Amino acid sequence: MTSVNLPESGRRVLVSGASRGLGRALAQAFAAGGDRVAVHYGSREAEARATLDSLTGTGHVLVGGDLADPAGAAAIAGRAAEGLGGIDVLVNNAAVNLPHPPATTSYEEWSELWQRHVAVNLLGTAHLSHLAAHRMIEQGTGGRIVNVGSRGAFKGEPDHPAYGATKAAVHALGQSLAVALAPHGIGVASVAPGFIETERVAHRLTDEVRAQSPFGRVASAEEIAGAVLWLASPGAQWASGTVLDLNGASYLRT
């Protein structure tokens, strides 16, 4: 096994899908801890720049690119590593979540949306993980990969089945990578949040949704970011392979 010492701060962190919501909170949490962050965006450049401008510290970079394209993923990882001088931590946060209820969605739209979800949520995560892991191995520094999965991988997503299925695959991918990359000092873990108070799902946060948790609310982006920050820390190596439920007891796995 490779002997590595991941630093507590000053790490080089790539956060995918960091233009707003949870991605922005993740970037801010790492920056507040003294890390340098590559803020990735797909199409929301103005919002990503707002994220970049909100970060404490210096040395942060903005990285645009389409994760659905393998060449785009390679360009994202390359620009992040160039801008930061390497990659120590990858947070796979970027995802699409578009409704496609089976009974009312046309086959043409169904197949198109499934391909889009797989390309971004699963393959984008897989490709970026491979690229970042190889950087970490070449550096000889070890590292961390944290995937943002979903409660929907276990509970089911009747109106968003491709989202639930791809997030389940992301959890499985993370566990496979955890075993494969441990000899290189790389820890891999996933979080499985329920609903989060973000702009993207604000229209879905009804009283009924909030009542799913006995706390009577949904998570803040900062709560999820705090858990990711710990899983990416030097002290969390023994949590490698875990899928951490963060849903306020709204769904209990057995």
N, C-alpha and C positions, 0 to 999 in steps of 0.2 A: 504494500500500500504506500502511496505517495504521502510523505510527511509535509503538511502545509499548515500555515498559521494565517487564517483569514482575519484581517484586522477588524476592530470594533467599529471604526469609522474611517472616513477617507477612502471608501470603496468606490468603485466605478460601476454604476447601476444603470441598466437599461430597463425602462418601463414602457411596455407597448400599450397603445391606446390611452395615452396620458393627456389628451386634450381637455378633458373635463371629468366631472363625477369622481368615481373611485380612482381612476388613473391619475387625476390631478392630486387627490388626497395622498396617494401612494408616493408620487414624486415629492410632494411637500414633506412627507414624513421622513423620507430618506435624506433629503437636503437638510432638514432641521437637525438630523443626527450627525451632520458633518460629511455626508457622502456627496459625490458629484453625480449628476443624473443626466442621462440622455432621454429627453422627452420625445417619445414617438407619437406621430399622428398619421392617419390615413388620408383624410380629406379636410379636416377642420384646422387649417393652419392658424387662423387668427386666434382660435381658442387655445391652441397649443402654445402659441406665443404668450398668451395671457398666463398659462401655467408656468412657462419658463420665467416670466417676469416676476411671478409670485414666490419663486424659490429663494430661500436664504442661502448665503454663501456664494461662491464663485465657481467657474469652470464647468457650468452646465451647458448642454448643447441641445439643439433642436434637430430631430431626425424625421423626415417624411418618407413615406413609402407604402406600397400596397403589399400587405402580408399574404394576400390570396395568391400572389405570383411568387413562385420559388426564387426567381431572380430578384424580385423586390425584397424578399426576406433577406437574401444575401447582401443586398445593398444596404439595408437597414442595419444589419449587424456590423458590416464593414465601416459604415459612417460613424456608428456609435463607438466602435473600438478606436477608430482614428481620432475622433473628437475627445474621447476620455483617456486615451492611451492604453486601452484594454477594457475587459469586462470581468468584473468579479461577481456581480449579481444580475440575474435576469428575472424580471417579473412579467409573466405572460398574462396580461390583462385584457388585451384587445379581443373583442368578440362582436358578433352580430346576433340580434335576437328579434327576428321579424315574425309576426303572426302568420300561421298557415294551418288553421283548423282542418283536420282531414276531411270532414263531411262537407265542407263548403268551399274548399280551395280547388281550383281547376288543376288538372294534371300538369299542364304546362307550367303554371306558377309553382306548384308543389315541387316538381323536379328542379326547377331553377333555384328555388330557395334552399332546397336540400344541398345542392352543389355549393351554393354560396356559404352556407353554414359550415359545411365540411372544409371548404377551402380556407376560411378565416379561422374558425374556432379550433379545428383539429390540426389541419396541415400547417397553418401558419404557426401554431404553437410548436408543432413537431420540428419544423424547419428552423425556427429561431432557437429552439433548445439545442438542436444539433450544432448550429453555428456557434452559439455562445459556449457550449461545452468544449468544443474544439479549441476555442480561444483560451479557456481556462486551463485546459490540458497543456497547451503550448506554453502558457505563462508559468506553469508549475506552481500556481498559487491556490489551487482548489477553487471553490466558489459555492454559490447557491443558486438554485432555480426554484422559483415559487410560481405555481400555476393558480390562476383564479378560476375555480370551477363553479359549481352551483348546487344548491339544495335540490334543484330540479332533476339532477342526475339520479336521485333516489326517489323523490316524491312523485315524479312524472310531470310533464308539461303538456297537457291536452291540446292547448292552442298553439304551442311552440315545440312540437315534438323533435324537430331537428336540433333545436337548442339543447333540450334535455339529453338527447342521445350523444351529441358531440361533447357536451360537458362530462358525461359519463366516460367517454373515450379519453378525454383529457386527464381524468383521475387515473385511469388505467395506464395511460402513457407515463404519467409522473411516477407511478410505482415501478414500472419497468425501468425507467431511467435511474431511479434511486438505487436499484440493485446494480445496474450496469456501470454507473459513474462513481459509486462509492470508493472503488480502489484508487480513484484519482483525486480523492478528497472533496468531491462535489456532492453536496446534499440536495435532494429534490423533494419537495413537498407541495401539497395543494390545500387550498381553502375552499370550502363549499358554503358560501353565504346564501341566506334567504334574500328577501327583498331589502334593498338599500335605498336610503333617501337620496336619490339623485335626479337630475333633470330628465334623464332618459326614461325613467319609469314613473315619473310624478303623476301621470294620468291614470296609473293603475293602482295607486296607493289609497284605496278606499278604506272606510272604517272596517269593513269585513276583512280586508287584507291585514290591517294592523292588528285585528283581534286574533289572527292566527297564532300570535305569540302571547303567552300568558302575561308578558310585560306590557301588552297593549300598544306596541309600536313596532317599527321596523328599525334596522340598524342604521347608524350613521356611517358615512364613508370613512371617517376617522377611526371608528372601532375596527373596521375590517383592515384598514391600513396598519393599525397597531399590531394585529396578529401576523400580518405578512412581514412586518418589520422584524418581529421576533423569529419567525421561521427562517429569515435570511441572515440571522445573527450567528456569530461563532458558537454561541452556547446551544444552538438548536440542532447541532449535527445529528443527535440521537433521535430527532423527530423526522429524519429523512424517511420517506415512504409513506408518511401519514397523509390522511385526508381529514382536515380539521373542520368540523361542523361549526358554522357561525350563523345560527338562525334563531337565537333567542328561544329555544325549546319549542319552536313552531312545528318541527318535525323531528321525531326521534327514531334513529335507526336501531334495528335490533340485530 
